[in-house]
Amino acid sequence: MNKLDIFNKAQKKSELPELKTGMKVKVTEKIKDGEKERLQAFAGLIIAIKHGKTLGGAFTVRAVMDGISVEKAYPFNCPSITKVEIVSTSNVRRSKLYFLRGLSKKKSREKIGATA
């Protein structure tokens, strides 16, 4: 085992659950407001997972808030993520759900939620 493998193993987070595309999740992260730190939750649908659970891997969460869609990409090994809760799961046929960007909130629920 070389030095790079040892470093990557030490940096890897293991407390994240097994995430898949189509899951509704609630991601809790630490936000720094001036000198204070607080926890903020972001709930939405995982539309993409890139590069697996490697050090460079990330997952994208999409949510619609007040009629405006918001997407956040979180690295798997981000130190600011404190907790990831799985709210519900859906059976999806694709690994990337980018087609949901063009749909309204109601239409996207019909597409995704019908099989759960």
QUICORDA-V286128 format. One line per field, one symbol per residue. ss: DSSP state (@ for helix, = for strand, . for the rest). burial: 1 if it has 9 or more other C-alpha atoms within 8 Angstrom, else 0. Layout:
ss: ???
burial: ???
This chain:
ss: ..@@@@@@@@@............==========..===============.......========..========.....========.........@@@@@..@@@@@@@@@...
burial: 00000101000100000000111111111110000010000011111110000010111111110000000001111000110101001100001010000000000110011000
